[in-house]
Amino acid sequence: MARGRCPISRASYSAKTVKTLTEQTEKGIIRLRGAAYDRAIREGIVRGFDLPVKQYGAFQFRVAVRDSNSAHIGSAGQFIEVPDLRKGMLAMSGIVARVITTTNSAAKSAREPSANDERDSITGGPAVRQFRQGATLVLAFAIYNANVADSSRSMRLTRQTRVFRDGKLILTGDPVQIDLQGQADLKRINNAVLFQLGTELSPGEYVLQIMVTDSSGSKPRTASQWVDFDVIK
């Protein structure tokens, strides 16, 4: 069995002033053995956490991990934007992207996970976002402050998906009506999109953008978010 201590520090910084706004530190011991250890060495370990942000605006989010045994340090960062929802502007949350298994049912995958299923649970999850050619993705996000009073006005709220590679637009989907049935709070609309990666998408780095348009007023309002991912064989 392998054991290691890994202090984790995470913080958010103002994109304008580079001032630290929120910071957390976590310490723990990771114990792994056998196949779990081999998989962690090969693919890494996924760790999830919540970091409250009390202000709105543009931020740089950074995470650093230190291995106490080797003293090695790794870090990663990402820019995020927190909208000011008090102004009533149309806004979107970030996009959570993960692969779904289409060759096996969910029940069968749970009973008899294949090697690819186990690998995809990490590489095909929202932390790593490495998807195989032809895979089907689920893209989840929330829409805030849409001007819809009831579900009968859903025809005026649409989404559109676009895909870029090397800064060039390579795919544009048709606008699709957003279904408001079953939504508990029309000021915070949860939405999920199934998106299949075509086999013509060669391995490489891509950016996927989702644009939401609210046409209920005299002037259409739009909001958009994006997520990057890799296509692998």
N, C-alpha and C positions, 0 to 999 in steps of 0.2 A: 504493500500500500504506500502511495506517495502522499505527502502532506506538505502544505506550504502556507505561509502567512502572506496575505495580500491586502495591505491597506489601500483603500480606494478613496480618492478625493475628487469631488465634482463641484463645479462652480459656474455661475453665469456672469457675464460681463456686459456692460453697456457698449454697444458698437461705436458710439460716438466718443465716449470719454475713457474707455478701457478700464472703467472702475468696477471693482468687484461688488456685485449686488447680492448674491446668495452663494453660500459655500457650505458644503457638508463633507465630513470625513467619516469613513467606515472602515473598521478593521475586522478581520475574520480569518478563520483557518479553513482551507479547502482540503478535503480528504478524498482521494480517488484511488481506485484499484482496478486491476484487470482491464476489461474492455472499455470501461469508462475513462480510465487513465489514458489508454491508447487513443481514444477518440478525442479527448481534450488536447493531447499533443498534436494530433493531426488537424483538428478543426477549430479548436479554441473552446471557450466557455462563455455562455451568454448570461449576463447579469442584468436584471431589471430593477428600476427604482423610480421614485417620484422626487422631483425637486421643485417645490412651489416657487413661482415667480409672481411677485406682488405688483410689478409695474408693467406697463405696456411699452411697446417700441421694438427696436431691433437689438438683438443680443447675440453674443458669442457664447456658446455652451461648450465647456471643456471637461473632459474626464481624464484622470491620471491614475495609473495602477502601478504599485511597486511590489516586486517579489522580494520579501525579506531575506530569503535564503541566498539569492544571487545578487541582490541589490539592483537588479535591472528595473528600469522604468519604461512604461509605455503610456502614450497619451493619444487622444483623438479629440477633434472639435468640430463644431457645426454652427452655422449661423441660423438663427430662428427669428421669427417676427411674431410678436404678440399684439393683436389689434386692440384698439380701444373700443370695446363694444358699447360703451355708454353713448357714443355719438350716433348709434343706429346704423352704422355703415354695414354693408353686406361684407361678410368675412367667412373664411374657411379655416378649419384646423389643419394641422399637418396631415399628410397621407400615410397611413399604415399599410404597407405592402407585404404580402406573404403568398407563398405558393400553396395551392391545394392539390391533393392527389386525385387525379381523374381516372387512373387505371384500376384503382381498388375502391371499394366502398369505405366509408369512415369506420364502420364496424369491423370489417375485415382487416383494415390497416391497424386498428387498435389491437386486434387479436394476434395478427401475424405481420408485424412490421418488417419490411424488407430493408436491405442495406441502403437502398436509395431513399426510402422513407425516413430512416434515421438520419441520414446525412442532410436531407432537405429540411428537417426540423430545425437545423441550425443555419445552414447556408441559405435555405429558402425562407428563412424567417425575417422579421422586420429589422433585426440588428445587422445582418450581413447582406441580405438582398442579392444573392447570386442565384439566378434562375436558369433552368435548362431550356434549350430551344424547344418550342412547342408547348411549354408549360402553361397552365391556367393560373392566373393570379387573382386574388381578391384584394381590392383597394378600398379601404375604409376611411371615412372622413366625416366631419360634421360641418354643417352650414349654419351660420349665425345671422340673425336679423333679416331674414328673407321677408318680403312684404306679402305674406299670405295669411289671411284671417281664418281660412278653413280649407279643408282638403279639396274643395271644388275648384280652387284656383291653382291647382298643381300644373295646369297646362302652361302657365307663365314662368315656371321655374325649370330650367334645363341645365344639363351638364354636357361638356364636350371634352374628349380626350385627345391629346397630341403627344407624339413621341419625337424626340430629337436625338441625333448622334453627331458628335463633333460640331455642335452648334447649328446643325442643319436640320430643318424639319423634314422628317421622312414619312410621317403618318399622321393623318388628321381624321378623327372619327366624326360621324354625324352627330348633331345635337340630339340629346335624348331627354325626354320628359322625366322629371324626378317624381316618383310616386310618394305621396304624402300619407297614404293610408297607414294607420297604426302608429303614427307619430304622436308621442305624448306631449311634446312641447314644440310648437311650430317656430319658436324663436331659436331653437337648437335642433336642427334636423339631422338625424343620423342617416348616412347613405353608404352603400357598399356597391362596388362595381366589379363585375367579372371581366377580366381582360386576358385574352389568349395571346401568347407570344407566337408569332408566325415562325415557321421553320425557316423562312427566308431571312430572319434576323440573325446575322452572323455573330459569333462571339465578340464581345466588346462591351464598352461602357455606353449607357443610354440615360436619358432624362425623360421622365414621363410627367406631363402637365395635365391637370384637370382644371377646366374653366367652368364656373357656374354663372349663369345669367338670369337675372330677375327682371322680367319684362312687364311686371304688373303696373308700373307707374308710367308717366308720360315719357320718361327717359330711361332706357334699360340700364341696370346696374350690373357690374361684373366683379367677380373675385376669382382668384386662382391660387393654386399651390402646386408644388412640384416635388418629385422624389427621384433620386438617382438609383440605378441598379446595374448589375452586370448580367450579361447573357453568357452562359457556359455550355459546353457540349454535354 
